[in-house]
Amino acid sequence: MATEAQIAKSKGKQKFPTRKVNRCWKCGRRHGYMRDFDLCRICFRELADRGEIPGITRSSW
């Protein structure tokens, strides 16, 4: 879980554009980030399991 200071720092304007950090909107995690959903892998899985992300189904075979 990211601290409030880390989240605030990443939201501000960066000196260089390559320093931009993508963070999960739900928990603030920066690793395992999925741009399509603006979520980290952990939050994505939680929401997908509960059926809260439209169009996402679990695969099974």
Secondary structure, DSSP 4 states (H G I P E B T S, - for coil): ---HHHHHHHHSPPSSGGG-----TTT---TTEETTTTEEHHHHHHHHHHT-STT------
